[in-house]
Amino acid sequence: MKYDFDEVVDRSDSDSVKYDYRNLLFGKSDVLPFWVADMDFKTPDFIIEALKKRLDHEILGYTSLPEGLKEVIAGWLIRQHQWEVQPDWITINPGVVPTLAFCVLAYTKPGDQVIVQPPVYFPFFYVIENNGRKIVHNPLQLQQGRYFMDFTDLKRKINSRTRMILLCNPHNPGGSVWKREELSELAAICRKHQILIISDEIHSDLMLFGNKHIPVASLDQEIAANTVTCLSSSKTFNTAGLAISYTVIPDQQLRYDLANMLRDFHLSHGNISGLMALEAAYRHGKDWLRQIIQYLEDNIDWLEGFLKNRLPAIRMIKPEGTFLVWLDFSELGLSQKDLNRFLIHQAGIGLSDGELFGPGGQGFQRINIACPRSFLMKGMEQMEGAFNDRNNEKES
Ligand SMILES: Cc1ncc(COP(=O)(O)O)c(C=O)c1O
């Protein structure tokens, strides 16, 4: 089947955060939204069909895991990433961010230090700080259009209270797909200093331009024993509203510790719709994934060309994975506040403010390009118009 990603779907009246929160976030309800990380494409037919079929039963009581689901997940991981996972290493969870918070609670104590690599997906900060742990920044280095890890800085920052690192692989917002050598070096440092790796690999299926995702836990058995990997089908198949994710934890003790934490919160059950969607995605999603990656790559290529030719003051960090693109506006010389004001009020577009992503985010904005190309074009043309007005004002 050929999917039509050019189709513009009206999301008003669907309780969509991306659309309904515009007033709250941007102070304006008519900005074109390119912010929160879901897609403006229809969720694939095989997921919708699975949900409809389940609804036909007409009883939505407490649910157990569909038989064979963990085997289906393990099958996906081996086919997609050549990662051999035993089904009993898998636990179903209510979303990646909640799971990151549970990991912080289960594996660290109040006052312990947790490393993050900013600029990074900002809920990483909240799950640490809001649970009484301390954030340690190990900022990424931007070199020739790609982010790299800074191992010298990392080693310098580790002390006796450093317990954990939240790794983002692939990286949001920078789009780096971490390479085997980078992950190996990181994992070796973590092993040496007994720092547990919590690896958020939610975007791992969305590999662009021939890049290859390496699950950090797939590197070797010792690294696997020191890693909790958080995954979901929600980004790849546009089901973020279904609140489902899973972890892969090869080490038995780590697995028990997290399972106990979830049991304490009475969160060991999945939810019917999330479970159905996850199973359908991994049983039937291969062709859809191939097509969506092609469309995302074409959107990114289009954006790159547009910026180069028409808005050269904006520098794009070309992503190796994810549908999120990190844009550098620093050449404009605006304060972050003025940049936000310009984008919202002059250009009429709603991006994710770079400052939210922590150190290194100043002067940047993140754009979500998982939308029909016509929508992306409209947003960029509005941006070009705002730049022209600004230049004309400066000249007059
Ligand atoms: C890196 C990363 N982790 C987690 C999430 C959200 O996961 P969930 O909706 O399962 O909590 C996102 C969403 O943008 C993300 O980019």
The ligand as a Gaussian input file, in Angstrom:
#p B3LYP/6-31G(d) Opt

LIG

0 1
 C       13.669000      11.608000      23.528000
 C       12.220000      11.480000      23.922000
 N       11.887000      10.680000      24.942000
 C       10.593000      10.528000      25.322000
 C        9.577000      11.215000      24.686000
 C        8.166000      11.058000      25.142000
 O        7.884000       9.754000      25.488000
 P        6.483000       9.362000      26.119000
 O        5.438000      10.101000      25.361000
 O        6.428000       7.877000      25.920000
 O        6.538000       9.728000      27.563000
 C        9.889000      12.071000      23.624000
 C        8.837000      12.851000      22.970000
 O        9.082000      13.814000      22.306000
 C       11.238000      12.192000      23.234000
 O       11.592000      12.986000      22.215000

